[in-house]
Amino acid sequence: MAVGGATMDGRVPRDFETLRTTILERRTSLPKRIAQIAAYALDNPDDIAFGTAAS
């Protein structure tokens, strides 16, 4: 299980490509709704980075 943002092997994603790879590796183990959110985040990184919670 991830603790404090670290992956299961202790690595903390430091850039988008590492984060993307980590999410893609773990997507089959994610609950359905979290997998949908992860897919949206990967497809729309600018919205996630620069959007607001209300948008």
N, C-alpha and C positions, 0 to 999 in steps of 0.2 A: 504494500500500500504506500502511496506517496505521502510524504510528511513534509510540511513546510515548503511545498512547491517542487521538491526533488522527485525524480523518477524512482522507480523501485530499485535501481542499481546505484542511486545516490547522485546521479547527474542532474543538474538544474539547467533547463534549456536557456541558453544565452542569446539566441537569435531565432528569427522566424523559422528558418529551415529546420533547425533542431527541434523546435516546438512542433512543427508540422509533422516531422518524422515520428516523434514520440506519440502524437495523437493518432496518426495512422497505424502505428504498431499496436496501440491499445484499443482501437475502435471496436473490435469484436467483443471485448470484455466490458464495454460501457453499457449502462442501461439505455434503453431506446431513446428517451428524451434527451439525455446527455449526449448521445451520439448525434442526434439531430442538431443540437447546439454546436457541437464540435464541427460538424460539416458546414454549418452556416459560417462559423468563425474562419474556417479555412478558405471558404469561397469568398468571403467579404472581410478581409483583414483590415482594410481602411475604415470600414464601419465600426468594427470592434475597437480599433485604436483611437479613432477620432470622434466617434459618435457619442451621444449622450444616452443615458438610461431611458429617457423619455422618447428618443427617436426610434 
